[in-house]
Each structure stands twice: as C-alpha cells, then as structure tokens.
Amino acid sequence: MQIKEGDEWKMVLMTPERVFEPIVMFFGLINSLEIFQTIINEILQNLINTGKVASFIDNVIVGTEGEERHDEVVEEVVRKLVEFICKTKKM
C-alpha cells in the first residue's frame, strides 16, 4: 500500500548510516511506537512510579536532586534494560 505523498516522514527510520523514508506502508509496524512505549514503561515501572525516571518512546530522562544519586539511578536504568534484553534473547 502506497503511503500518501507528504506523509512519508511519519514512518522515518533512523539508522547510524542514514535516514530511511519508506514509500510503502509496512503493516508489521502498525502500533509499533505504542508497543515499544508500553515495553519501556513496564521495564522501568518502579523507577517511573517513584518520579525519578520519565520515558517517551526511546528517550529516558533521569531526574534526581544530586549527582551522586543520579549515577545510581542511571546505572539501575541500564541494568534493567540489559536484563530485559538478555531475557528476551534466551526466548
């Protein structure tokens, strides 16, 4: 199915090498952003609930009062994401 002219930007995929603008709809990508957001929210749920972390799609924002605690929270975020990745690779 052809993407309406002018709407290609809505499906842009960024890679380290280039930006890819498809001209046809990938039906496998329907709701992909919502699904990804839900997964990130589930992984970081405890930190989000405490107000230390906020996430929007692939952006994770860590807000703490001091630098010392900030590093601890960042390490916890990375640990949770790595654990999830390792767990899904075993499936």
PyMOL Python script that loads the backbone (N, CA, C, O; Angstrom):
from pymol import cmd

cmd.read_pdbstr("""\
ATOM      1  N   MET A   1       0.851  -1.163   0.000  1.00  0.00           N
ATOM      2  CA  MET A   1       0.000   0.000   0.000  1.00  0.00           C
ATOM      3  C   MET A   1       0.906   1.239   0.000  1.00  0.00           C
ATOM      4  O   MET A   1       1.816   1.352   0.822  1.00  0.00           O
ATOM      5  N   GLN A   2       0.654   2.134  -0.902  1.00  0.00           N
ATOM      6  CA  GLN A   2       1.437   3.359  -1.048  1.00  0.00           C
ATOM      7  C   GLN A   2       1.117   4.330   0.097  1.00  0.00           C
ATOM      8  O   GLN A   2      -0.046   4.513   0.455  1.00  0.00           O
ATOM      9  N   ILE A   3       2.158   4.950   0.666  1.00  0.00           N
ATOM     10  CA  ILE A   3       1.955   5.980   1.684  1.00  0.00           C
ATOM     11  C   ILE A   3       1.594   7.272   0.969  1.00  0.00           C
ATOM     12  O   ILE A   3       2.208   7.620  -0.040  1.00  0.00           O
ATOM     13  N   LYS A   4       0.600   7.982   1.488  1.00  0.00           N
ATOM     14  CA  LYS A   4       0.161   9.236   0.877  1.00  0.00           C
ATOM     15  C   LYS A   4       1.331  10.214   0.763  1.00  0.00           C
ATOM     16  O   LYS A   4       2.087  10.402   1.716  1.00  0.00           O
ATOM     17  N   GLU A   5       1.470  10.827  -0.399  1.00  0.00           N
ATOM     18  CA  GLU A   5       2.557  11.774  -0.617  1.00  0.00           C
ATOM     19  C   GLU A   5       2.511  12.879   0.436  1.00  0.00           C
ATOM     20  O   GLU A   5       1.464  13.478   0.683  1.00  0.00           O
ATOM     21  N   GLY A   6       3.653  13.134   1.042  1.00  0.00           N
ATOM     22  CA  GLY A   6       3.751  14.137   2.100  1.00  0.00           C
ATOM     23  C   GLY A   6       3.708  13.530   3.498  1.00  0.00           C
ATOM     24  O   GLY A   6       4.066  14.194   4.471  1.00  0.00           O
ATOM     25  N   ASP A   7       3.270  12.262   3.609  1.00  0.00           N
ATOM     26  CA  ASP A   7       3.203  11.591   4.912  1.00  0.00           C
ATOM     27  C   ASP A   7       4.364  10.625   5.146  1.00  0.00           C
ATOM     28  O   ASP A   7       4.372   9.916   6.153  1.00  0.00           O
ATOM     29  N   GLU A   8       5.329  10.581   4.254  1.00  0.00           N
ATOM     30  CA  GLU A   8       6.460   9.661   4.395  1.00  0.00           C
ATOM     31  C   GLU A   8       7.226   9.890   5.692  1.00  0.00           C
ATOM     32  O   GLU A   8       7.732   8.941   6.291  1.00  0.00           O
ATOM     33  N   TRP A   9       7.311  11.141   6.125  1.00  0.00           N
ATOM     34  CA  TRP A   9       8.067  11.483   7.334  1.00  0.00           C
ATOM     35  C   TRP A   9       7.532  10.764   8.575  1.00  0.00           C
ATOM     36  O   TRP A   9       8.266  10.585   9.547  1.00  0.00           O
ATOM     37  N   LYS A  10       6.271  10.354   8.553  1.00  0.00           N
ATOM     38  CA  LYS A  10       5.674   9.692   9.716  1.00  0.00           C
ATOM     39  C   LYS A  10       6.259   8.303   9.970  1.00  0.00           C
ATOM     40  O   LYS A  10       6.145   7.776  11.077  1.00  0.00           O
ATOM     41  N   MET A  11       6.877   7.716   8.961  1.00  0.00           N
ATOM     42  CA  MET A  11       7.429   6.368   9.081  1.00  0.00           C
ATOM     43  C   MET A  11       8.954   6.349   9.033  1.00  0.00           C
ATOM     44  O   MET A  11       9.548   5.284   8.857  1.00  0.00           O
ATOM     45  N   VAL A  12       9.597   7.500   9.185  1.00  0.00           N
ATOM     46  CA  VAL A  12      11.052   7.579   9.057  1.00  0.00           C
ATOM     47  C   VAL A  12      11.735   6.674  10.071  1.00  0.00           C
ATOM     48  O   VAL A  12      11.367   6.652  11.246  1.00  0.00           O
ATOM     49  N   LEU A  13      12.732   5.929   9.609  1.00  0.00           N
ATOM     50  CA  LEU A  13      13.560   5.093  10.467  1.00  0.00           C
ATOM     51  C   LEU A  13      14.974   5.635  10.405  1.00  0.00           C
ATOM     52  O   LEU A  13      15.538   5.764   9.319  1.00  0.00           O
ATOM     53  N   MET A  14      15.556   5.954  11.550  1.00  0.00           N
ATOM     54  CA  MET A  14      16.909   6.482  11.588  1.00  0.00           C
ATOM     55  C   MET A  14      17.871   5.368  11.956  1.00  0.00           C
ATOM     56  O   MET A  14      17.654   4.644  12.928  1.00  0.00           O
ATOM     57  N   THR A  15      18.931   5.233  11.176  1.00  0.00           N
ATOM     58  CA  THR A  15      19.984   4.272  11.458  1.00  0.00           C
ATOM     59  C   THR A  15      21.288   5.046  11.553  1.00  0.00           C
ATOM     60  O   THR A  15      21.341   6.202  11.133  1.00  0.00           O
ATOM     61  N   PRO A  16      22.345   4.442  12.092  1.00  0.00           N
ATOM     62  CA  PRO A  16      23.629   5.155  12.153  1.00  0.00           C
ATOM     63  C   PRO A  16      24.153   5.550  10.767  1.00  0.00           C
ATOM     64  O   PRO A  16      24.905   6.516  10.634  1.00  0.00           O
ATOM     65  N   GLU A  17      23.753   4.800   9.745  1.00  0.00           N
ATOM     66  CA  GLU A  17      24.253   5.072   8.409  1.00  0.00           C
ATOM     67  C   GLU A  17      23.447   6.133   7.660  1.00  0.00           C
ATOM     68  O   GLU A  17      24.010   6.952   6.932  1.00  0.00           O
ATOM     69  N   ARG A  18      22.103   6.113   7.847  1.00  0.00           N
ATOM     70  CA  ARG A  18      21.269   7.045   7.083  1.00  0.00           C
ATOM     71  C   ARG A  18      19.860   7.104   7.642  1.00  0.00           C
ATOM     72  O   ARG A  18      19.514   6.390   8.583  1.00  0.00           O
ATOM     73  N   VAL A  19      19.052   7.974   7.040  1.00  0.00           N
ATOM     74  CA  VAL A  19      17.633   8.066   7.360  1.00  0.00           C
ATOM     75  C   VAL A  19      16.875   7.366   6.232  1.00  0.00           C
ATOM     76  O   VAL A  19      17.119   7.619   5.052  1.00  0.00           O
ATOM     77  N   PHE A  20      15.958   6.488   6.611  1.00  0.00           N
ATOM     78  CA  PHE A  20      15.197   5.719   5.636  1.00  0.00           C
ATOM     79  C   PHE A  20      13.754   6.197   5.645  1.00  0.00           C
ATOM     80  O   PHE A  20      13.082   6.123   6.674  1.00  0.00           O
ATOM     81  N   GLU A  21      13.269   6.690   4.504  1.00  0.00           N
ATOM     82  CA  GLU A  21      11.883   7.127   4.355  1.00  0.00           C
ATOM     83  C   GLU A  21      11.170   6.172   3.415  1.00  0.00           C
ATOM     84  O   GLU A  21      11.339   6.265   2.199  1.00  0.00           O
ATOM     85  N   PRO A  22      10.376   5.255   3.955  1.00  0.00           N
ATOM     86  CA  PRO A  22       9.681   4.307   3.085  1.00  0.00           C
ATOM     87  C   PRO A  22       8.584   4.998   2.277  1.00  0.00           C
ATOM     88  O   PRO A  22       8.040   6.023   2.688  1.00  0.00           O
ATOM     89  N   ILE A  23       8.272   4.417   1.126  1.00  0.00           N
ATOM     90  CA  ILE A  23       7.177   4.958   0.305  1.00  0.00           C
ATOM     91  C   ILE A  23       5.968   4.029   0.331  1.00  0.00           C
ATOM     92  O   ILE A  23       4.911   4.358  -0.210  1.00  0.00           O
ATOM     93  N   VAL A  24       6.131   2.854   0.969  1.00  0.00           N
ATOM     94  CA  VAL A  24       5.011   1.933   1.138  1.00  0.00           C
ATOM     95  C   VAL A  24       4.849   1.625   2.623  1.00  0.00           C
ATOM     96  O   VAL A  24       5.807   1.705   3.392  1.00  0.00           O
ATOM     97  N   MET A  25       3.631   1.274   3.015  1.00  0.00           N
ATOM     98  CA  MET A  25       3.319   1.002   4.424  1.00  0.00           C
ATOM     99  C   MET A  25       3.809  -0.386   4.812  1.00  0.00           C
ATOM    100  O   MET A  25       3.541  -1.365   4.116  1.00  0.00           O
ATOM    101  N   PHE A  26       4.529  -0.465   5.930  1.00  0.00           N
ATOM    102  CA  PHE A  26       4.925  -1.749   6.495  1.00  0.00           C
ATOM    103  C   PHE A  26       3.845  -2.141   7.489  1.00  0.00           C
ATOM    104  O   PHE A  26       3.734  -1.527   8.550  1.00  0.00           O
ATOM    105  N   PHE A  27       3.067  -3.125   7.175  1.00  0.00           N
ATOM    106  CA  PHE A  27       1.967  -3.481   8.068  1.00  0.00           C
ATOM    107  C   PHE A  27       2.455  -4.067   9.375  1.00  0.00           C
ATOM    108  O   PHE A  27       1.715  -4.068  10.359  1.00  0.00           O
ATOM    109  N   GLY A  28       3.684  -4.567   9.413  1.00  0.00           N
ATOM    110  CA  GLY A  28       4.242  -5.070  10.658  1.00  0.00           C
ATOM    111  C   GLY A  28       4.570  -3.970  11.654  1.00  0.00           C
ATOM    112  O   GLY A  28       4.808  -4.256  12.827  1.00  0.00           O
ATOM    113  N   LEU A  29       4.587  -2.713  11.211  1.00  0.00           N
ATOM    114  CA  LEU A  29       4.933  -1.601  12.092  1.00  0.00           C
ATOM    115  C   LEU A  29       3.718  -0.913  12.705  1.00  0.00           C
ATOM    116  O   LEU A  29       3.871   0.060  13.444  1.00  0.00           O
ATOM    117  N   ILE A  30       2.528  -1.396  12.416  1.00  0.00           N
ATOM    118  CA  ILE A  30       1.325  -0.772  12.969  1.00  0.00           C
ATOM    119  C   ILE A  30       1.412  -0.821  14.491  1.00  0.00           C
ATOM    120  O   ILE A  30       1.646  -1.885  15.065  1.00  0.00           O
ATOM    121  N   ASN A  31       1.230   0.299  15.135  1.00  0.00           N
ATOM    122  CA  ASN A  31       1.262   0.440  16.598  1.00  0.00           C
ATOM    123  C   ASN A  31       2.622   0.143  17.211  1.00  0.00           C
ATOM    124  O   ASN A  31       2.708  -0.078  18.419  1.00  0.00           O
ATOM    125  N   SER A  32       3.677   0.132  16.425  1.00  0.00           N
ATOM    126  CA  SER A  32       4.991  -0.227  16.963  1.00  0.00           C
ATOM    127  C   SER A  32       5.457   0.760  18.032  1.00  0.00           C
ATOM    128  O   SER A  32       6.049   0.345  19.028  1.00  0.00           O
ATOM    129  N   LEU A  33       5.205   2.055  17.847  1.00  0.00           N
ATOM    130  CA  LEU A  33       5.623   3.029  18.861  1.00  0.00           C
ATOM    131  C   LEU A  33       4.886   2.826  20.173  1.00  0.00           C
ATOM    132  O   LEU A  33       5.484   2.916  21.246  1.00  0.00           O
ATOM    133  N   GLU A  34       3.592   2.552  20.093  1.00  0.00           N
ATOM    134  CA  GLU A  34       2.807   2.330  21.300  1.00  0.00           C
ATOM    135  C   GLU A  34       3.273   1.071  22.029  1.00  0.00           C
ATOM    136  O   GLU A  34       3.353   1.048  23.258  1.00  0.00           O
ATOM    137  N   ILE A  35       3.579   0.028  21.260  1.00  0.00           N
ATOM    138  CA  ILE A  35       4.052  -1.216  21.862  1.00  0.00           C
ATOM    139  C   ILE A  35       5.411  -1.004  22.516  1.00  0.00           C
ATOM    140  O   ILE A  35       5.645  -1.461  23.634  1.00  0.00           O
ATOM    141  N   PHE A  36       6.307  -0.310  21.816  1.00  0.00           N
ATOM    142  CA  PHE A  36       7.630  -0.041  22.382  1.00  0.00           C
ATOM    143  C   PHE A  36       7.510   0.788  23.658  1.00  0.00           C
ATOM    144  O   PHE A  36       8.189   0.503  24.644  1.00  0.00           O
ATOM    145  N   GLN A  37       6.652   1.811  23.651  1.00  0.00           N
ATOM    146  CA  GLN A  37       6.448   2.646  24.836  1.00  0.00           C
ATOM    147  C   GLN A  37       5.940   1.804  26.000  1.00  0.00           C
ATOM    148  O   GLN A  37       6.389   1.979  27.133  1.00  0.00           O
ATOM    149  N   THR A  38       5.016   0.899  25.733  1.00  0.00           N
ATOM    150  CA  THR A  38       4.472   0.032  26.775  1.00  0.00           C
ATOM    151  C   THR A  38       5.561  -0.865  27.366  1.00  0.00           C
ATOM    152  O   THR A  38       5.623  -1.056  28.581  1.00  0.00           O
ATOM    153  N   ILE A  39       6.412  -1.412  26.506  1.00  0.00           N
ATOM    154  CA  ILE A  39       7.502  -2.272  26.984  1.00  0.00           C
ATOM    155  C   ILE A  39       8.456  -1.483  27.881  1.00  0.00           C
ATOM    156  O   ILE A  39       8.816  -1.944  28.964  1.00  0.00           O
ATOM    157  N   ILE A  40       8.864  -0.290  27.431  1.00  0.00           N
ATOM    158  CA  ILE A  40       9.772   0.532  28.235  1.00  0.00           C
ATOM    159  C   ILE A  40       9.120   0.897  29.568  1.00  0.00           C
ATOM    160  O   ILE A  40       9.777   0.856  30.608  1.00  0.00           O
ATOM    161  N   ASN A  41       7.842   1.252  29.545  1.00  0.00           N
ATOM    162  CA  ASN A  41       7.140   1.584  30.789  1.00  0.00           C
ATOM    163  C   ASN A  41       7.109   0.400  31.747  1.00  0.00           C
ATOM    164  O   ASN A  41       7.264   0.578  32.955  1.00  0.00           O
ATOM    165  N   GLU A  42       6.910  -0.804  31.220  1.00  0.00           N
ATOM    166  CA  GLU A  42       6.893  -1.988  32.079  1.00  0.00           C
ATOM    167  C   GLU A  42       8.272  -2.274  32.668  1.00  0.00           C
ATOM    168  O   GLU A  42       8.385  -2.612  33.846  1.00  0.00           O
ATOM    169  N   ILE A  43       9.319  -2.141  31.855  1.00  0.00           N
ATOM    170  CA  ILE A  43      10.676  -2.402  32.331  1.00  0.00           C
ATOM    171  C   ILE A  43      11.061  -1.429  33.446  1.00  0.00           C
ATOM    172  O   ILE A  43      11.663  -1.828  34.443  1.00  0.00           O
ATOM    173  N   LEU A  44      10.716  -0.166  33.277  1.00  0.00           N
ATOM    174  CA  LEU A  44      11.136   0.886  34.214  1.00  0.00           C
ATOM    175  C   LEU A  44      10.024   1.307  35.171  1.00  0.00           C
ATOM    176  O   LEU A  44      10.115   2.364  35.795  1.00  0.00           O
ATOM    177  N   GLN A  45       8.986   0.501  35.293  1.00  0.00           N
ATOM    178  CA  GLN A  45       7.796   0.872  36.065  1.00  0.00           C
ATOM    179  C   GLN A  45       8.114   1.359  37.476  1.00  0.00           C
ATOM    180  O   GLN A  45       7.601   2.397  37.894  1.00  0.00           O
ATOM    181  N   ASN A  46       8.949   0.630  38.217  1.00  0.00           N
ATOM    182  CA  ASN A  46       9.248   1.029  39.600  1.00  0.00           C
ATOM    183  C   ASN A  46       9.915   2.404  39.660  1.00  0.00           C
ATOM    184  O   ASN A  46       9.593   3.216  40.528  1.00  0.00           O
ATOM    185  N   LEU A  47      10.836   2.660  38.744  1.00  0.00           N
ATOM    186  CA  LEU A  47      11.525   3.955  38.731  1.00  0.00           C
ATOM    187  C   LEU A  47      10.599   5.069  38.271  1.00  0.00           C
ATOM    188  O   LEU A  47      10.679   6.188  38.780  1.00  0.00           O
ATOM    189  N   ILE A  48       9.728   4.781  37.321  1.00  0.00           N
ATOM    190  CA  ILE A  48       8.770   5.785  36.844  1.00  0.00           C
ATOM    191  C   ILE A  48       7.801   6.137  37.964  1.00  0.00           C
ATOM    192  O   ILE A  48       7.467   7.306  38.160  1.00  0.00           O
ATOM    193  N   ASN A  49       7.347   5.116  38.703  1.00  0.00           N
ATOM    194  CA  ASN A  49       6.405   5.345  39.803  1.00  0.00           C
ATOM    195  C   ASN A  49       6.986   6.210  40.915  1.00  0.00           C
ATOM    196  O   ASN A  49       6.248   6.924  41.595  1.00  0.00           O
ATOM    197  N   THR A  50       8.309   6.152  41.107  1.00  0.00           N
ATOM    198  CA  THR A  50       8.933   6.965  42.153  1.00  0.00           C
ATOM    199  C   THR A  50       9.171   8.399  41.700  1.00  0.00           C
ATOM    200  O   THR A  50       9.503   9.263  42.511  1.00  0.00           O
ATOM    201  N   GLY A  51       9.000   8.653  40.403  1.00  0.00           N
ATOM    202  CA  GLY A  51       9.202  10.001  39.876  1.00  0.00           C
ATOM    203  C   GLY A  51      10.650  10.309  39.530  1.00  0.00           C
ATOM    204  O   GLY A  51      10.974  11.447  39.190  1.00  0.00           O
ATOM    205  N   LYS A  52      11.521   9.317  39.611  1.00  0.00           N
ATOM    206  CA  LYS A  52      12.933   9.540  39.303  1.00  0.00           C
ATOM    207  C   LYS A  52      13.216   9.430  37.807  1.00  0.00           C
ATOM    208  O   LYS A  52      14.214   9.956  37.314  1.00  0.00           O
ATOM    209  N   VAL A  53      12.325   8.738  37.090  1.00  0.00           N
ATOM    210  CA  VAL A  53      12.537   8.477  35.673  1.00  0.00           C
ATOM    211  C   VAL A  53      11.265   8.776  34.900  1.00  0.00           C
ATOM    212  O   VAL A  53      10.157   8.509  35.366  1.00  0.00           O
ATOM    213  N   ALA A  54      11.443   9.333  33.719  1.00  0.00           N
ATOM    214  CA  ALA A  54      10.345   9.521  32.774  1.00  0.00           C
ATOM    215  C   ALA A  54      10.809   8.964  31.438  1.00  0.00           C
ATOM    216  O   ALA A  54      11.993   9.038  31.108  1.00  0.00           O
ATOM    217  N   SER A  55       9.882   8.410  30.672  1.00  0.00           N
ATOM    218  CA  SER A  55      10.275   7.873  29.372  1.00  0.00           C
ATOM    219  C   SER A  55       9.277   8.310  28.312  1.00  0.00           C
ATOM    220  O   SER A  55       8.082   8.443  28.576  1.00  0.00           O
ATOM    221  N   PHE A  56       9.785   8.527  27.125  1.00  0.00           N
ATOM    222  CA  PHE A  56       8.943   8.796  25.968  1.00  0.00           C
ATOM    223  C   PHE A  56       9.585   8.106  24.787  1.00  0.00           C
ATOM    224  O   PHE A  56      10.608   8.548  24.264  1.00  0.00           O
ATOM    225  N   ILE A  57       8.970   7.023  24.381  1.00  0.00           N
ATOM    226  CA  ILE A  57       9.432   6.164  23.293  1.00  0.00           C
ATOM    227  C   ILE A  57      10.867   5.699  23.588  1.00  0.00           C
ATOM    228  O   ILE A  57      11.048   4.819  24.428  1.00  0.00           O
ATOM    229  N   ASP A  58      11.888   6.257  22.929  1.00  0.00           N
ATOM    230  CA  ASP A  58      13.254   5.794  23.173  1.00  0.00           C
ATOM    231  C   ASP A  58      14.081   6.799  23.970  1.00  0.00           C
ATOM    232  O   ASP A  58      15.310   6.727  23.977  1.00  0.00           O
ATOM    233  N   ASN A  59      13.418   7.721  24.630  1.00  0.00           N
ATOM    234  CA  ASN A  59      14.112   8.700  25.478  1.00  0.00           C
ATOM    235  C   ASN A  59      13.806   8.394  26.940  1.00  0.00           C
ATOM    236  O   ASN A  59      12.644   8.264  27.327  1.00  0.00           O
ATOM    237  N   VAL A  60      14.853   8.281  27.743  1.00  0.00           N
ATOM    238  CA  VAL A  60      14.696   8.059  29.176  1.00  0.00           C
ATOM    239  C   VAL A  60      15.323   9.247  29.891  1.00  0.00           C
ATOM    240  O   VAL A  60      16.503   9.544  29.700  1.00  0.00           O
ATOM    241  N   ILE A  61      14.536   9.919  30.707  1.00  0.00           N
ATOM    242  CA  ILE A  61      15.005  11.102  31.429  1.00  0.00           C
ATOM    243  C   ILE A  61      15.114  10.747  32.902  1.00  0.00           C
ATOM    244  O   ILE A  61      14.160  10.255  33.505  1.00  0.00           O
ATOM    245  N   VAL A  62      16.277  11.000  33.471  1.00  0.00           N
ATOM    246  CA  VAL A  62      16.521  10.727  34.885  1.00  0.00           C
ATOM    247  C   VAL A  62      16.619  12.063  35.607  1.00  0.00           C
ATOM    248  O   VAL A  62      17.434  12.917  35.257  1.00  0.00           O
ATOM    249  N   GLY A  63      15.780  12.228  36.615  1.00  0.00           N
ATOM    250  CA  GLY A  63      15.791  13.469  37.382  1.00  0.00           C
ATOM    251  C   GLY A  63      16.000  13.189  38.856  1.00  0.00           C
ATOM    252  O   GLY A  63      15.159  12.574  39.512  1.00  0.00           O
ATOM    253  N   THR A  64      17.128  13.644  39.365  1.00  0.00           N
ATOM    254  CA  THR A  64      17.430  13.459  40.782  1.00  0.00           C
ATOM    255  C   THR A  64      17.916  14.781  41.356  1.00  0.00           C
ATOM    256  O   THR A  64      18.255  15.707  40.618  1.00  0.00           O
ATOM    257  N   GLU A  65      17.946  14.856  42.679  1.00  0.00           N
ATOM    258  CA  GLU A  65      18.362  16.098  43.327  1.00  0.00           C
ATOM    259  C   GLU A  65      19.866  16.266  43.384  1.00  0.00           C
ATOM    260  O   GLU A  65      20.358  17.394  43.413  1.00  0.00           O
ATOM    261  N   GLY A  66      20.606  15.171  43.400  1.00  0.00           N
ATOM    262  CA  GLY A  66      22.062  15.278  43.494  1.00  0.00           C
ATOM    263  C   GLY A  66      22.762  14.379  42.483  1.00  0.00           C
ATOM    264  O   GLY A  66      22.198  13.402  41.989  1.00  0.00           O
ATOM    265  N   GLU A  67      24.015  14.741  42.191  1.00  0.00           N
ATOM    266  CA  GLU A  67      24.783  13.969  41.212  1.00  0.00           C
ATOM    267  C   GLU A  67      25.039  12.543  41.673  1.00  0.00           C
ATOM    268  O   GLU A  67      24.996  11.615  40.866  1.00  0.00           O
ATOM    269  N   GLU A  68      25.302  12.362  42.947  1.00  0.00           N
ATOM    270  CA  GLU A  68      25.628  11.039  43.462  1.00  0.00           C
ATOM    271  C   GLU A  68      24.464  10.070  43.232  1.00  0.00           C
ATOM    272  O   GLU A  68      24.669   8.967  42.726  1.00  0.00           O
ATOM    273  N   ARG A  69      23.287  10.462  43.587  1.00  0.00           N
ATOM    274  CA  ARG A  69      22.093   9.620  43.406  1.00  0.00           C
ATOM    275  C   ARG A  69      21.774   9.466  41.914  1.00  0.00           C
ATOM    276  O   ARG A  69      21.245   8.434  41.502  1.00  0.00           O
ATOM    277  N   HIS A  70      22.086  10.469  41.113  1.00  0.00           N
ATOM    278  CA  HIS A  70      21.813  10.434  39.676  1.00  0.00           C
ATOM    279  C   HIS A  70      22.533   9.251  39.031  1.00  0.00           C
ATOM    280  O   HIS A  70      21.935   8.501  38.261  1.00  0.00           O
ATOM    281  N   ASP A  71      23.798   9.089  39.342  1.00  0.00           N
ATOM    282  CA  ASP A  71      24.576   7.985  38.775  1.00  0.00           C
ATOM    283  C   ASP A  71      23.979   6.631  39.164  1.00  0.00           C
ATOM    284  O   ASP A  71      23.945   5.710  38.348  1.00  0.00           O
ATOM    285  N   GLU A  72      23.513   6.510  40.399  1.00  0.00           N
ATOM    286  CA  GLU A  72      22.914   5.260  40.856  1.00  0.00           C
ATOM    287  C   GLU A  72      21.651   4.939  40.054  1.00  0.00           C
ATOM    288  O   GLU A  72      21.439   3.792  39.660  1.00  0.00           O
ATOM    289  N   VAL A  73      20.823   5.943  39.817  1.00  0.00           N
ATOM    290  CA  VAL A  73      19.580   5.730  39.071  1.00  0.00           C
ATOM    291  C   VAL A  73      19.886   5.385  37.611  1.00  0.00           C
ATOM    292  O   VAL A  73      19.245   4.504  37.039  1.00  0.00           O
ATOM    293  N   VAL A  74      20.852   6.069  37.010  1.00  0.00           N
ATOM    294  CA  VAL A  74      21.238   5.761  35.630  1.00  0.00           C
ATOM    295  C   VAL A  74      21.726   4.317  35.542  1.00  0.00           C
ATOM    296  O   VAL A  74      21.353   3.596  34.616  1.00  0.00           O
ATOM    297  N   GLU A  75      22.548   3.891  36.486  1.00  0.00           N
ATOM    298  CA  GLU A  75      23.030   2.510  36.496  1.00  0.00           C
ATOM    299  C   GLU A  75      21.874   1.520  36.634  1.00  0.00           C
ATOM    300  O   GLU A  75      21.882   0.464  36.002  1.00  0.00           O
ATOM    301  N   GLU A  76      20.887   1.856  37.454  1.00  0.00           N
ATOM    302  CA  GLU A  76      19.728   0.984  37.632  1.00  0.00           C
ATOM    303  C   GLU A  76      18.907   0.886  36.343  1.00  0.00           C
ATOM    304  O   GLU A  76      18.435  -0.193  35.988  1.00  0.00           O
ATOM    305  N   VAL A  77      18.740   2.008  35.649  1.00  0.00           N
ATOM    306  CA  VAL A  77      18.027   2.010  34.361  1.00  0.00           C
ATOM    307  C   VAL A  77      18.746   1.107  33.368  1.00  0.00           C
ATOM    308  O   VAL A  77      18.123   0.259  32.728  1.00  0.00           O
ATOM    309  N   VAL A  78      20.046   1.288  33.242  1.00  0.00           N
ATOM    310  CA  VAL A  78      20.830   0.481  32.296  1.00  0.00           C
ATOM    311  C   VAL A  78      20.764  -0.993  32.675  1.00  0.00           C
ATOM    312  O   VAL A  78      20.616  -1.848  31.801  1.00  0.00           O
ATOM    313  N   ARG A  79      20.870  -1.301  33.958  1.00  0.00           N
ATOM    314  CA  ARG A  79      20.812  -2.691  34.415  1.00  0.00           C
ATOM    315  C   ARG A  79      19.477  -3.329  34.039  1.00  0.00           C
ATOM    316  O   ARG A  79      19.447  -4.454  33.540  1.00  0.00           O
ATOM    317  N   LYS A  80      18.368  -2.615  34.276  1.00  0.00           N
ATOM    318  CA  LYS A  80      17.046  -3.147  33.953  1.00  0.00           C
ATOM    319  C   LYS A  80      16.896  -3.382  32.447  1.00  0.00           C
ATOM    320  O   LYS A  80      16.324  -4.391  32.035  1.00  0.00           O
ATOM    321  N   LEU A  81      17.400  -2.471  31.633  1.00  0.00           N
ATOM    322  CA  LEU A  81      17.307  -2.634  30.187  1.00  0.00           C
ATOM    323  C   LEU A  81      18.152  -3.815  29.701  1.00  0.00           C
ATOM    324  O   LEU A  81      17.714  -4.587  28.848  1.00  0.00           O
ATOM    325  N   VAL A  82      19.364  -3.949  30.248  1.00  0.00           N
ATOM    326  CA  VAL A  82      20.230  -5.070  29.869  1.00  0.00           C
ATOM    327  C   VAL A  82      19.603  -6.393  30.297  1.00  0.00           C
ATOM    328  O   VAL A  82      19.632  -7.360  29.536  1.00  0.00           O
ATOM    329  N   GLU A  83      19.038  -6.452  31.497  1.00  0.00           N
ATOM    330  CA  GLU A  83      18.370  -7.665  31.955  1.00  0.00           C
ATOM    331  C   GLU A  83      17.246  -8.063  31.017  1.00  0.00           C
ATOM    332  O   GLU A  83      17.090  -9.238  30.686  1.00  0.00           O
ATOM    333  N   PHE A  84      16.464  -7.080  30.590  1.00  0.00           N
ATOM    334  CA  PHE A  84      15.359  -7.359  29.667  1.00  0.00           C
ATOM    335  C   PHE A  84      15.875  -7.901  28.340  1.00  0.00           C
ATOM    336  O   PHE A  84      15.329  -8.867  27.806  1.00  0.00           O
ATOM    337  N   ILE A  85      16.920  -7.285  27.812  1.00  0.00           N
ATOM    338  CA  ILE A  85      17.497  -7.722  26.540  1.00  0.00           C
ATOM    339  C   ILE A  85      18.021  -9.153  26.664  1.00  0.00           C
ATOM    340  O   ILE A  85      17.779  -9.984  25.789  1.00  0.00           O
ATOM    341  N   CYS A  86      18.729  -9.435  27.739  1.00  0.00           N
ATOM    342  CA  CYS A  86      19.275 -10.788  27.942  1.00  0.00           C
ATOM    343  C   CYS A  86      18.154 -11.811  28.071  1.00  0.00           C
ATOM    344  O   CYS A  86      18.251 -12.917  27.539  1.00  0.00           O
ATOM    345  N   LYS A  87      17.094 -11.443  28.775  1.00  0.00           N
ATOM    346  CA  LYS A  87      15.961 -12.343  28.974  1.00  0.00           C
ATOM    347  C   LYS A  87      15.261 -12.634  27.644  1.00  0.00           C
ATOM    348  O   LYS A  87      14.872 -13.776  27.400  1.00  0.00           O
ATOM    349  N   THR A  88      15.094 -11.636  26.785  1.00  0.00           N
ATOM    350  CA  THR A  88      14.396 -11.841  25.516  1.00  0.00           C
ATOM    351  C   THR A  88      15.261 -12.620  24.526  1.00  0.00           C
ATOM    352  O   THR A  88      14.725 -13.324  23.670  1.00  0.00           O
ATOM    353  N   LYS A  89      16.588 -12.511  24.623  1.00  0.00           N
ATOM    354  CA  LYS A  89      17.463 -13.272  23.732  1.00  0.00           C
ATOM    355  C   LYS A  89      17.403 -14.761  24.043  1.00  0.00           C
ATOM    356  O   LYS A  89      17.630 -15.586  23.158  1.00  0.00           O
ATOM    357  N   LYS A  90      17.101 -15.114  25.288  1.00  0.00           N
ATOM    358  CA  LYS A  90      17.015 -16.526  25.674  1.00  0.00           C
ATOM    359  C   LYS A  90      15.742 -17.175  25.164  1.00  0.00           C
ATOM    360  O   LYS A  90      15.655 -18.400  25.085  1.00  0.00           O
ATOM    361  N   MET A  91      14.755 -16.361  24.816  1.00  0.00           N
ATOM    362  CA  MET A  91      13.447 -16.912  24.389  1.00  0.00           C
ATOM    363  C   MET A  91      13.535 -17.571  23.053  1.00  0.00           C
ATOM    364  O   MET A  91      12.534 -18.082  22.550  1.00  0.00           O
TER     365      MET A  91
END
""", "prot")
cmd.dss("prot")
cmd.show_as("cartoon", "prot")
cmd.util.cbc("prot")
cmd.orient("prot")
